[in-house]
Amino acid sequence: MADDATPGAPAPTSTGSPKRIQWGTRFGFILAAAGSAVGLGNIWKFPYITGVYGGGAFVIVYLVCVLLVGLPLMIAELMIGRRAQKNPVGAFQKLHYEGSPWKYTGWLGVASGFLILSFYSVISGYVLAYIVKSFQGFSGSPDQIRAQFDALEADPTMSILLHTVFMVIAIWIIARGVQKGIEKCSKVLMPLLLALLVALAFHGLFNTEGGSEAVSFLFQPDFSKLTAEAILSALGHAFFTLSLGMGAMITYGSYMKRDAHIVRDAITISFLDTAIALVAGIAIFSLVFAYGLEPDAGFGLIFKTLPVLFADTGPIVAVAFFVMLFWAALTSAISLLEVVVSYFIDQRGWNRTRATIAMGGTIYALGILSAISAIKLPFRGEDTGFLLIFDYITTNYMLPIGGLLTCLFSAWVMNDLTRREEFGSSGFWYRALIITLKFVTPLAVLITLLHGLELLPFMEY
Ligand code: PFF
């Protein structure tokens, strides 16, 4: 049974509104939010786009974005969510006024959740397939191992089947509710994933020939390779990987207890997320260089590199890795679904089960477009499948625009006293945060967006 306060049984609070369900423990919140942040973005996407955009300089821009844009915005989203105790659409209205146009920022978030989950589930389905393949063991030359992924991606029946299995699991968890579903599922496996990634990175660094090349690829910047698009993608990725710009942290913040410490928790989550991406990057690029593979192999990178190693290590490491990757994907996918579902519960008065099945089902249907890789549209000069189109539009535009608006709201619209209460102090760090949210973060996002669209007046394109 779902554990939420459904519209039929609201428990009144001193303010007269129904009492919102909360995380069971403070640690439960951190794990759930870190579970949302750490996912395919860290292990699948970060290495793949770093490879495509040429390494070091891209990584540095991404790290700067995490610090100047990601962390302040995560604090802002959590403050908005905990204060409003609502889904993203309701939150902007509650903190401003009923019917306020800021609700469209929440709407944009719900739409982003819809689109992202539709393709996220397809990739997660590939991870499921690789769990099965791991049991059978990988064998053959690197070329043969790579060809296996291409064959899987080209098989629509299999891709749809895997996408179906994944969505059913995600729907089932969200239907169970915040504590019994999300929190319970986030408590497992995350520490193990980190330990395994560290072990793989150590192996890559010290036992393979590719270790030092991987480190220079990732950390020696060559700024001449940095295109406007690469900068925009680094910014977009900072949003994607930290689950920002679409109200996921507003939603998770809305279940936070009053005594939780927003700033400390936001720092912990951002740090963990970034560390995991870097460790995954080292593990994967060591292999790429050790086996003479191409760093810019594209979105199949992890499925094409790690199995080459797993052919030597045997099935246990392979199964462990893909099971944990699957879990990381699942704890992110449920946060995407929760944003959409919480909107229908709070704003439309649906019960959790109905909202989850209806919205999960719609997202599932949309995902079929991404699962059939043969359906392609002309996009940025190439015939491109829906998976990459949805990924590009959400990451590079919808999340940064949603994030920019959220940031402006928190800095210029939200009441200062409210903010201070949520922050927990009004000293130096509070003032630094507000100045960052008022000027630094919005300017950084705006300039990057305009530059990505080649619209900056003083640049030559
Ligand atoms: N942060 C997740 C990842 O890195 O895989 C993806 C994601 C989850 C993006 C939730 C956005 C979101 F709201």
Residues whose N, C-alpha, C, O or C-beta is under 5 A from the ligand:
A	BS01	PFF	S36 A37 V38 G39 L40 G41 N42 F240 T241 L242 S243 L244 M246 A248 S332 S335 L336
